[in-house]
Amino acid sequence: MDFMQTQQSFADWNTEVDRVLLANGTGKRAGDILMKARMDAYRIGLTAEQFANAPNLPFRTISEKSVKVARGCLWSTAVIGLLLFVLMLIGSSVLDGDPELPTRALQESRPFDTMPEINYVVTAERLAKSYDENAVAANETFLNKWIEVSGVAIRIEDAPPTIQLRGSEYAGISLLRVTCEFEHASRPQVSKVKPGDSVIIFGKVSGSTGTGSPALIMCRLK
Protein backbone atom coordinates (compact mmCIF):
# COMPACT_ATOMS: atom_id res chain seq x y z
CA MET A 1 0.00 0.00 0.00
CA ASP A 2 1.61 3.28 -1.09
CA PHE A 3 1.61 6.55 0.93
CA MET A 4 -1.40 8.17 -0.77
CA GLN A 5 -3.46 5.01 -0.36
CA THR A 6 -2.50 4.86 3.33
CA GLN A 7 -3.48 8.48 3.84
CA GLN A 8 -6.82 7.97 2.10
CA SER A 9 -7.50 4.79 4.05
CA PHE A 10 -6.73 6.54 7.32
CA ALA A 11 -9.05 9.38 6.28
CA ASP A 12 -11.82 6.86 5.64
CA TRP A 13 -11.07 5.25 9.00
CA ASN A 14 -11.44 8.63 10.73
CA THR A 15 -14.72 9.20 8.91
CA GLU A 16 -16.01 5.89 10.29
CA VAL A 17 -14.87 6.92 13.79
CA ASP A 18 -16.90 10.11 13.37
CA ARG A 19 -19.98 8.07 12.45
CA VAL A 20 -19.66 5.80 15.49
CA LEU A 21 -19.08 8.70 17.89
CA LEU A 22 -22.11 10.47 16.46
CA ALA A 23 -24.23 7.34 16.84
CA ASN A 24 -23.07 7.01 20.47
CA GLY A 25 -24.21 10.58 21.18
CA THR A 26 -20.82 11.72 22.49
CA GLY A 27 -20.90 15.04 20.65
CA LYS A 28 -17.25 14.43 19.73
CA ARG A 29 -15.46 13.85 16.46
CA ALA A 30 -12.34 11.93 15.53
CA GLY A 31 -10.48 15.25 15.33
CA ASP A 32 -11.12 15.74 19.07
CA ILE A 33 -9.04 12.63 19.86
CA LEU A 34 -5.25 12.90 20.05
CA MET A 35 -3.65 12.20 16.67
CA LYS A 36 -1.09 9.81 18.17
CA ALA A 37 -3.82 7.66 19.72
CA ARG A 38 -5.68 7.45 16.41
CA MET A 39 -2.55 6.64 14.44
CA ASP A 40 -1.52 3.94 16.93
CA ALA A 41 -4.98 2.36 16.81
CA TYR A 42 -5.01 2.46 13.02
CA ARG A 43 -1.54 0.93 12.74
CA ILE A 44 -2.32 -2.03 15.05
CA GLY A 45 -5.40 -2.80 13.01
CA LEU A 46 -8.28 -1.75 15.30
CA THR A 47 -11.47 -1.08 13.45
CA ALA A 48 -13.01 2.35 13.66
CA GLU A 49 -15.89 0.91 15.70
CA GLN A 50 -13.56 -0.83 18.16
CA PHE A 51 -11.59 2.33 18.65
CA ALA A 52 -14.61 4.63 18.96
CA ASN A 53 -16.18 2.32 21.57
CA ALA A 54 -13.00 1.97 23.61
CA PRO A 55 -13.17 3.39 27.15
CA ASN A 56 -11.17 6.47 28.19
CA LEU A 57 -10.51 7.82 24.73
CA PRO A 58 -7.86 10.55 24.99
CA PHE A 59 -9.96 13.55 23.98
CA ARG A 60 -8.11 16.89 23.67
CA THR A 61 -9.16 19.88 25.72
CA ILE A 62 -7.60 22.29 23.16
CA SER A 63 -7.80 21.68 19.42
CA GLU A 64 -4.68 21.56 17.32
CA LYS A 65 -5.94 24.65 15.49
CA SER A 66 -6.20 26.59 18.73
CA VAL A 67 -2.67 25.57 19.66
CA LYS A 68 -1.43 26.75 16.27
CA VAL A 69 -3.21 30.09 16.62
CA ALA A 70 -1.80 30.56 20.13
CA ARG A 71 1.71 29.80 18.92
CA GLY A 72 1.25 32.26 16.04
CA CYS A 73 0.17 34.99 18.48
CA LEU A 74 3.20 34.36 20.67
CA TRP A 75 5.55 34.57 17.69
CA SER A 76 3.87 37.79 16.48
CA THR A 77 4.20 39.37 19.91
CA ALA A 78 7.87 38.40 20.10
CA VAL A 79 8.61 39.80 16.62
CA ILE A 80 6.80 43.09 17.35
CA GLY A 81 8.65 43.44 20.65
CA LEU A 82 11.99 42.86 18.91
CA LEU A 83 11.20 45.46 16.23
CA LEU A 84 10.23 48.05 18.85
CA PHE A 85 13.47 47.36 20.73
CA VAL A 86 15.53 47.82 17.55
CA LEU A 87 13.71 51.09 16.74
CA MET A 88 14.41 52.37 20.25
CA LEU A 89 18.12 51.55 19.85
CA ILE A 90 18.23 53.32 16.47
CA GLY A 91 16.47 56.39 17.87
CA SER A 92 18.79 56.50 20.85
CA SER A 93 21.91 56.23 18.68
CA VAL A 94 20.68 59.05 16.42
CA LEU A 95 20.05 61.35 19.36
CA ASP A 96 23.38 60.46 20.96
CA GLY A 97 25.29 60.96 17.72
CA ASP A 98 24.08 64.49 16.84
CA PRO A 99 25.14 67.26 19.22
CA GLU A 100 22.72 69.71 17.55
CA LEU A 101 19.56 67.82 18.62
CA PRO A 102 18.94 68.93 22.25
CA THR A 103 15.30 69.93 22.47
CA ARG A 104 13.93 73.22 23.68
CA ALA A 105 12.55 71.44 26.75
CA LEU A 106 16.05 70.23 27.64
CA GLN A 107 17.44 73.70 27.18
CA GLU A 108 14.75 75.14 29.42
CA SER A 109 15.23 72.55 32.14
CA ARG A 110 19.02 73.10 32.20
CA PRO A 111 19.65 76.88 31.90
CA PHE A 112 23.30 77.86 31.81
CA ASP A 113 24.60 78.83 35.24
CA THR A 114 27.42 80.98 33.94
CA MET A 115 27.24 83.32 30.97
CA PRO A 116 29.12 82.00 27.93
CA GLU A 117 31.76 84.26 26.42
CA ILE A 118 30.32 87.17 24.43
CA ASN A 119 31.50 87.14 20.82
CA TYR A 120 29.92 90.43 19.67
CA VAL A 121 28.29 93.54 21.15
CA VAL A 122 25.88 95.11 18.70
CA THR A 123 22.71 97.18 18.50
CA ALA A 124 19.44 95.65 17.34
CA GLU A 125 19.34 98.12 14.47
CA ARG A 126 22.81 97.15 13.23
CA LEU A 127 22.14 93.40 13.60
CA ALA A 128 18.82 93.62 11.76
CA LYS A 129 20.34 95.72 8.98
CA SER A 130 23.13 93.15 8.48
CA TYR A 131 20.58 90.35 7.96
CA ASP A 132 18.36 92.52 5.77
CA GLU A 133 21.24 93.43 3.46
CA ASN A 134 22.82 89.93 3.16
CA ALA A 135 21.62 87.07 5.36
CA VAL A 136 24.37 84.75 4.07
CA ALA A 137 27.14 87.12 5.03
CA ALA A 138 25.44 87.90 8.34
CA ASN A 139 25.25 84.20 9.20
CA GLU A 140 28.95 83.79 8.49
CA THR A 141 29.58 86.41 11.15
CA PHE A 142 26.88 85.89 13.75
CA LEU A 143 25.33 82.42 13.38
CA ASN A 144 25.66 80.33 16.57
CA LYS A 145 27.61 83.15 18.22
CA TRP A 146 26.81 84.55 21.65
CA ILE A 147 26.09 88.25 21.39
CA GLU A 148 24.97 91.19 23.50
CA VAL A 149 22.31 93.20 21.68
CA SER A 150 20.78 96.47 22.83
CA GLY A 151 17.57 98.03 21.57
CA VAL A 152 13.99 99.10 22.22
CA ALA A 153 11.33 96.50 22.96
CA ILE A 154 8.36 96.74 20.59
CA ARG A 155 6.50 93.51 21.38
CA ILE A 156 6.46 90.91 24.19
CA GLU A 157 5.01 87.44 23.56
CA ASP A 158 4.56 84.19 25.48
CA ALA A 159 5.02 80.43 24.91
CA PRO A 160 7.95 80.75 24.89
CA PRO A 161 8.68 84.15 26.45
CA THR A 162 9.86 86.38 23.61
CA ILE A 163 10.90 90.01 23.26
CA GLN A 164 11.06 91.67 19.85
CA LEU A 165 13.47 94.58 19.48
CA ARG A 166 13.06 97.35 16.92
CA GLY A 167 15.53 96.96 14.09
CA SER A 168 14.40 99.87 11.94
CA GLU A 169 11.24 101.82 11.26
CA TYR A 170 9.77 104.09 8.67
CA ALA A 171 6.99 106.56 9.41
CA GLY A 172 6.42 104.87 12.73
CA ILE A 173 6.16 101.37 11.22
CA SER A 174 8.69 98.73 12.32
CA LEU A 175 10.19 97.26 9.18
CA LEU A 176 12.86 95.08 10.78
CA ARG A 177 13.07 93.50 14.20
CA VAL A 178 15.24 91.19 16.28
CA THR A 179 13.37 88.29 17.90
CA CYS A 180 14.80 87.20 21.27
CA GLU A 181 13.48 83.91 22.65
CA PHE A 182 13.96 83.30 26.37
CA GLU A 183 13.99 80.20 28.54
CA HIS A 184 10.94 79.70 30.73
CA ALA A 185 13.12 80.30 33.78
CA SER A 186 13.42 83.94 32.63
CA ARG A 187 9.64 84.47 32.49
CA PRO A 188 9.52 86.66 35.66
CA GLN A 189 12.10 89.09 34.20
CA VAL A 190 10.44 89.19 30.75
CA SER A 191 7.05 89.91 32.35
CA LYS A 192 8.40 93.22 33.66
CA VAL A 193 9.42 94.54 30.22
CA LYS A 194 7.03 96.90 28.41
CA PRO A 195 7.00 98.12 24.81
CA GLY A 196 9.22 101.18 24.56
CA ASP A 197 11.67 99.99 27.22
CA SER A 198 15.35 100.07 26.33
CA VAL A 199 16.90 96.69 27.13
CA ILE A 200 20.16 94.79 26.77
CA ILE A 201 19.78 91.11 25.92
CA PHE A 202 22.34 88.33 25.88
CA GLY A 203 21.66 85.33 23.59
CA LYS A 204 22.78 82.96 20.84
CA VAL A 205 22.09 83.89 17.20
CA SER A 206 20.01 81.18 15.47
CA GLY A 207 19.81 82.84 12.05
CA SER A 208 17.12 84.65 10.10
CA THR A 209 13.38 84.34 10.74
CA GLY A 210 12.78 84.25 6.98
CA THR A 211 11.78 87.91 6.66
CA GLY A 212 15.31 89.28 6.84
CA SER A 213 15.12 89.73 10.60
CA PRO A 214 17.48 87.80 12.89
CA ALA A 215 16.53 85.65 15.89
CA LEU A 216 18.26 84.81 19.18
CA ILE A 217 17.64 81.84 21.46
CA MET A 218 18.46 81.00 25.09
CA CYS A 219 18.29 84.71 25.90
CA ARG A 220 18.74 86.51 29.19
CA LEU A 221 18.16 90.10 30.17
CA LYS A 222 21.31 91.85 31.28
C-alpha positions as a Markdown table, in Angstrom:
| # | Residue | x | y | z |
|---|---|---|---|---|
| 1 | Met | 0.0 | 0.0 | 0.0 |
| 2 | Asp | 1.6 | 3.3 | -1.1 |
| 3 | Phe | 1.6 | 6.5 | 0.9 |
| 4 | Met | -1.4 | 8.2 | -0.8 |
| 5 | Gln | -3.5 | 5.0 | -0.4 |
| 6 | Thr | -2.5 | 4.9 | 3.3 |
| 7 | Gln | -3.5 | 8.5 | 3.8 |
| 8 | Gln | -6.8 | 8.0 | 2.1 |
| 9 | Ser | -7.5 | 4.8 | 4.1 |
| 10 | Phe | -6.7 | 6.5 | 7.3 |
| 11 | Ala | -9.0 | 9.4 | 6.3 |
| 12 | Asp | -11.8 | 6.9 | 5.6 |
| 13 | Trp | -11.1 | 5.3 | 9.0 |
| 14 | Asn | -11.4 | 8.6 | 10.7 |
| 15 | Thr | -14.7 | 9.2 | 8.9 |
| 16 | Glu | -16.0 | 5.9 | 10.3 |
| 17 | Val | -14.9 | 6.9 | 13.8 |
| 18 | Asp | -16.9 | 10.1 | 13.4 |
| 19 | Arg | -20.0 | 8.1 | 12.4 |
| 20 | Val | -19.7 | 5.8 | 15.5 |
| 21 | Leu | -19.1 | 8.7 | 17.9 |
| 22 | Leu | -22.1 | 10.5 | 16.5 |
| 23 | Ala | -24.2 | 7.3 | 16.8 |
| 24 | Asn | -23.1 | 7.0 | 20.5 |
| 25 | Gly | -24.2 | 10.6 | 21.2 |
| 26 | Thr | -20.8 | 11.7 | 22.5 |
| 27 | Gly | -20.9 | 15.0 | 20.6 |
| 28 | Lys | -17.2 | 14.4 | 19.7 |
| 29 | Arg | -15.5 | 13.8 | 16.5 |
| 30 | Ala | -12.3 | 11.9 | 15.5 |
| 31 | Gly | -10.5 | 15.2 | 15.3 |
| 32 | Asp | -11.1 | 15.7 | 19.1 |
| 33 | Ile | -9.0 | 12.6 | 19.9 |
| 34 | Leu | -5.2 | 12.9 | 20.0 |
| 35 | Met | -3.6 | 12.2 | 16.7 |
| 36 | Lys | -1.1 | 9.8 | 18.2 |
| 37 | Ala | -3.8 | 7.7 | 19.7 |
| 38 | Arg | -5.7 | 7.4 | 16.4 |
| 39 | Met | -2.6 | 6.6 | 14.4 |
| 40 | Asp | -1.5 | 3.9 | 16.9 |
| 41 | Ala | -5.0 | 2.4 | 16.8 |
| 42 | Tyr | -5.0 | 2.5 | 13.0 |
| 43 | Arg | -1.5 | 0.9 | 12.7 |
| 44 | Ile | -2.3 | -2.0 | 15.1 |
| 45 | Gly | -5.4 | -2.8 | 13.0 |
| 46 | Leu | -8.3 | -1.7 | 15.3 |
| 47 | Thr | -11.5 | -1.1 | 13.4 |
| 48 | Ala | -13.0 | 2.4 | 13.7 |
| 49 | Glu | -15.9 | 0.9 | 15.7 |
| 50 | Gln | -13.6 | -0.8 | 18.2 |
| 51 | Phe | -11.6 | 2.3 | 18.7 |
| 52 | Ala | -14.6 | 4.6 | 19.0 |
| 53 | Asn | -16.2 | 2.3 | 21.6 |
| 54 | Ala | -13.0 | 2.0 | 23.6 |
| 55 | Pro | -13.2 | 3.4 | 27.2 |
| 56 | Asn | -11.2 | 6.5 | 28.2 |
| 57 | Leu | -10.5 | 7.8 | 24.7 |
| 58 | Pro | -7.9 | 10.6 | 25.0 |
| 59 | Phe | -10.0 | 13.5 | 24.0 |
| 60 | Arg | -8.1 | 16.9 | 23.7 |
| 61 | Thr | -9.2 | 19.9 | 25.7 |
| 62 | Ile | -7.6 | 22.3 | 23.2 |
| 63 | Ser | -7.8 | 21.7 | 19.4 |
| 64 | Glu | -4.7 | 21.6 | 17.3 |
| 65 | Lys | -5.9 | 24.6 | 15.5 |
| 66 | Ser | -6.2 | 26.6 | 18.7 |
| 67 | Val | -2.7 | 25.6 | 19.7 |
| 68 | Lys | -1.4 | 26.8 | 16.3 |
| 69 | Val | -3.2 | 30.1 | 16.6 |
| 70 | Ala | -1.8 | 30.6 | 20.1 |
| 71 | Arg | 1.7 | 29.8 | 18.9 |
| 72 | Gly | 1.3 | 32.3 | 16.0 |
| 73 | Cys | 0.2 | 35.0 | 18.5 |
| 74 | Leu | 3.2 | 34.4 | 20.7 |
| 75 | Trp | 5.5 | 34.6 | 17.7 |
| 76 | Ser | 3.9 | 37.8 | 16.5 |
| 77 | Thr | 4.2 | 39.4 | 19.9 |
| 78 | Ala | 7.9 | 38.4 | 20.1 |
| 79 | Val | 8.6 | 39.8 | 16.6 |
| 80 | Ile | 6.8 | 43.1 | 17.4 |
| 81 | Gly | 8.7 | 43.4 | 20.6 |
| 82 | Leu | 12.0 | 42.9 | 18.9 |
| 83 | Leu | 11.2 | 45.5 | 16.2 |
| 84 | Leu | 10.2 | 48.0 | 18.9 |
| 85 | Phe | 13.5 | 47.4 | 20.7 |
| 86 | Val | 15.5 | 47.8 | 17.5 |
| 87 | Leu | 13.7 | 51.1 | 16.7 |
| 88 | Met | 14.4 | 52.4 | 20.2 |
| 89 | Leu | 18.1 | 51.5 | 19.9 |
| 90 | Ile | 18.2 | 53.3 | 16.5 |
| 91 | Gly | 16.5 | 56.4 | 17.9 |
| 92 | Ser | 18.8 | 56.5 | 20.8 |
| 93 | Ser | 21.9 | 56.2 | 18.7 |
| 94 | Val | 20.7 | 59.0 | 16.4 |
| 95 | Leu | 20.1 | 61.4 | 19.4 |
| 96 | Asp | 23.4 | 60.5 | 21.0 |
| 97 | Gly | 25.3 | 61.0 | 17.7 |
| 98 | Asp | 24.1 | 64.5 | 16.8 |
| 99 | Pro | 25.1 | 67.3 | 19.2 |
| 100 | Glu | 22.7 | 69.7 | 17.5 |
| 101 | Leu | 19.6 | 67.8 | 18.6 |
| 102 | Pro | 18.9 | 68.9 | 22.2 |
| 103 | Thr | 15.3 | 69.9 | 22.5 |
| 104 | Arg | 13.9 | 73.2 | 23.7 |
| 105 | Ala | 12.6 | 71.4 | 26.7 |
| 106 | Leu | 16.0 | 70.2 | 27.6 |
| 107 | Gln | 17.4 | 73.7 | 27.2 |
| 108 | Glu | 14.7 | 75.1 | 29.4 |
| 109 | Ser | 15.2 | 72.5 | 32.1 |
| 110 | Arg | 19.0 | 73.1 | 32.2 |
| 111 | Pro | 19.6 | 76.9 | 31.9 |
| 112 | Phe | 23.3 | 77.9 | 31.8 |
| 113 | Asp | 24.6 | 78.8 | 35.2 |
| 114 | Thr | 27.4 | 81.0 | 33.9 |
| 115 | Met | 27.2 | 83.3 | 31.0 |
| 116 | Pro | 29.1 | 82.0 | 27.9 |
| 117 | Glu | 31.8 | 84.3 | 26.4 |
| 118 | Ile | 30.3 | 87.2 | 24.4 |
| 119 | Asn | 31.5 | 87.1 | 20.8 |
| 120 | Tyr | 29.9 | 90.4 | 19.7 |
| 121 | Val | 28.3 | 93.5 | 21.2 |
| 122 | Val | 25.9 | 95.1 | 18.7 |
| 123 | Thr | 22.7 | 97.2 | 18.5 |
| 124 | Ala | 19.4 | 95.6 | 17.3 |
| 125 | Glu | 19.3 | 98.1 | 14.5 |
| 126 | Arg | 22.8 | 97.1 | 13.2 |
| 127 | Leu | 22.1 | 93.4 | 13.6 |
| 128 | Ala | 18.8 | 93.6 | 11.8 |
| 129 | Lys | 20.3 | 95.7 | 9.0 |
| 130 | Ser | 23.1 | 93.1 | 8.5 |
| 131 | Tyr | 20.6 | 90.4 | 8.0 |
| 132 | Asp | 18.4 | 92.5 | 5.8 |
| 133 | Glu | 21.2 | 93.4 | 3.5 |
| 134 | Asn | 22.8 | 89.9 | 3.2 |
| 135 | Ala | 21.6 | 87.1 | 5.4 |
| 136 | Val | 24.4 | 84.7 | 4.1 |
| 137 | Ala | 27.1 | 87.1 | 5.0 |
| 138 | Ala | 25.4 | 87.9 | 8.3 |
| 139 | Asn | 25.3 | 84.2 | 9.2 |
| 140 | Glu | 29.0 | 83.8 | 8.5 |
| 141 | Thr | 29.6 | 86.4 | 11.1 |
| 142 | Phe | 26.9 | 85.9 | 13.7 |
| 143 | Leu | 25.3 | 82.4 | 13.4 |
| 144 | Asn | 25.7 | 80.3 | 16.6 |
| 145 | Lys | 27.6 | 83.2 | 18.2 |
| 146 | Trp | 26.8 | 84.5 | 21.7 |
| 147 | Ile | 26.1 | 88.3 | 21.4 |
| 148 | Glu | 25.0 | 91.2 | 23.5 |
| 149 | Val | 22.3 | 93.2 | 21.7 |
| 150 | Ser | 20.8 | 96.5 | 22.8 |
| 151 | Gly | 17.6 | 98.0 | 21.6 |
| 152 | Val | 14.0 | 99.1 | 22.2 |
| 153 | Ala | 11.3 | 96.5 | 23.0 |
| 154 | Ile | 8.4 | 96.7 | 20.6 |
| 155 | Arg | 6.5 | 93.5 | 21.4 |
| 156 | Ile | 6.5 | 90.9 | 24.2 |
| 157 | Glu | 5.0 | 87.4 | 23.6 |
| 158 | Asp | 4.6 | 84.2 | 25.5 |
| 159 | Ala | 5.0 | 80.4 | 24.9 |
| 160 | Pro | 8.0 | 80.8 | 24.9 |
| 161 | Pro | 8.7 | 84.2 | 26.4 |
| 162 | Thr | 9.9 | 86.4 | 23.6 |
| 163 | Ile | 10.9 | 90.0 | 23.3 |
| 164 | Gln | 11.1 | 91.7 | 19.9 |
| 165 | Leu | 13.5 | 94.6 | 19.5 |
| 166 | Arg | 13.1 | 97.3 | 16.9 |
| 167 | Gly | 15.5 | 97.0 | 14.1 |
| 168 | Ser | 14.4 | 99.9 | 11.9 |
| 169 | Glu | 11.2 | 101.8 | 11.3 |
| 170 | Tyr | 9.8 | 104.1 | 8.7 |
| 171 | Ala | 7.0 | 106.6 | 9.4 |
| 172 | Gly | 6.4 | 104.9 | 12.7 |
| 173 | Ile | 6.2 | 101.4 | 11.2 |
| 174 | Ser | 8.7 | 98.7 | 12.3 |
| 175 | Leu | 10.2 | 97.3 | 9.2 |
| 176 | Leu | 12.9 | 95.1 | 10.8 |
| 177 | Arg | 13.1 | 93.5 | 14.2 |
| 178 | Val | 15.2 | 91.2 | 16.3 |
| 179 | Thr | 13.4 | 88.3 | 17.9 |
| 180 | Cys | 14.8 | 87.2 | 21.3 |
| 181 | Glu | 13.5 | 83.9 | 22.7 |
| 182 | Phe | 14.0 | 83.3 | 26.4 |
| 183 | Glu | 14.0 | 80.2 | 28.5 |
| 184 | His | 10.9 | 79.7 | 30.7 |
| 185 | Ala | 13.1 | 80.3 | 33.8 |
| 186 | Ser | 13.4 | 83.9 | 32.6 |
| 187 | Arg | 9.6 | 84.5 | 32.5 |
| 188 | Pro | 9.5 | 86.7 | 35.7 |
| 189 | Gln | 12.1 | 89.1 | 34.2 |
| 190 | Val | 10.4 | 89.2 | 30.7 |
| 191 | Ser | 7.1 | 89.9 | 32.3 |
| 192 | Lys | 8.4 | 93.2 | 33.7 |
| 193 | Val | 9.4 | 94.5 | 30.2 |
| 194 | Lys | 7.0 | 96.9 | 28.4 |
| 195 | Pro | 7.0 | 98.1 | 24.8 |
| 196 | Gly | 9.2 | 101.2 | 24.6 |
| 197 | Asp | 11.7 | 100.0 | 27.2 |
| 198 | Ser | 15.4 | 100.1 | 26.3 |
| 199 | Val | 16.9 | 96.7 | 27.1 |
| 200 | Ile | 20.2 | 94.8 | 26.8 |
| 201 | Ile | 19.8 | 91.1 | 25.9 |
| 202 | Phe | 22.3 | 88.3 | 25.9 |
| 203 | Gly | 21.7 | 85.3 | 23.6 |
| 204 | Lys | 22.8 | 83.0 | 20.8 |
| 205 | Val | 22.1 | 83.9 | 17.2 |
| 206 | Ser | 20.0 | 81.2 | 15.5 |
| 207 | Gly | 19.8 | 82.8 | 12.0 |
| 208 | Ser | 17.1 | 84.6 | 10.1 |
| 209 | Thr | 13.4 | 84.3 | 10.7 |
| 210 | Gly | 12.8 | 84.2 | 7.0 |
| 211 | Thr | 11.8 | 87.9 | 6.7 |
| 212 | Gly | 15.3 | 89.3 | 6.8 |
| 213 | Ser | 15.1 | 89.7 | 10.6 |
| 214 | Pro | 17.5 | 87.8 | 12.9 |
| 215 | Ala | 16.5 | 85.6 | 15.9 |
| 216 | Leu | 18.3 | 84.8 | 19.2 |
| 217 | Ile | 17.6 | 81.8 | 21.5 |
| 218 | Met | 18.5 | 81.0 | 25.1 |
| 219 | Cys | 18.3 | 84.7 | 25.9 |
| 220 | Arg | 18.7 | 86.5 | 29.2 |
| 221 | Leu | 18.2 | 90.1 | 30.2 |
| 222 | Lys | 21.3 | 91.8 | 31.3 |
